[in-house]
């Protein structure tokens, strides 16, 4: 049984997989926001202390 995909199907699946990668995805955005929050907290502790 041949399971090769047409060019259109390959592009469709590649496009869907790219939606969940990078900083534009919900997961990447959440990780980025948590990172910015932690950095701000560490800067606050460095300046003001606990």
C-alpha positions in Angstrom: 0.0 0.0 0.0 1.5 3.3 -1.1 1.2 6.1 1.5 2.8 8.9 -0.5 1.1 12.3 -0.2 0.4 14.7 -3.0 2.1 18.1 -3.0 -1.1 19.7 -1.8 -1.5 17.3 1.1 2.2 17.7 2.1 1.8 21.5 2.1 -1.4 21.3 4.2 0.2 19.1 6.9 3.4 21.2 6.8 1.4 24.4 7.3 -0.6 22.9 10.2 2.6 21.8 11.9 4.2 25.2 11.6 1.2 26.8 13.3 2.3 25.3 16.6 6.0 26.2 16.4 7.7 29.4 17.2 6.8 32.4 19.4 3.5 33.0 17.6 2.0 29.8 18.8 0.0 29.7 22.1 2.6 27.5 23.7 5.5 29.7 22.6 3.7 32.8 23.6 3.0 31.4 27.1 6.6 30.4 27.6 7.7 33.8 26.4 5.3 35.6 28.8 6.4 33.4 31.8 10.1 34.2 30.9 9.5 37.9 30.8 7.6 37.7 34.1 10.4 35.8 35.8 13.0 38.2 34.4 11.1 41.2 35.8 10.8 39.4 39.2 14.5 38.7 39.3 15.3 42.3 38.4 13.0 43.5 41.1 14.7 41.3 43.7 18.1 42.4 42.5 17.2 46.1 43.0 14.9 46.0 46.0 15.8 42.7 47.7 13.2 40.4 49.2 
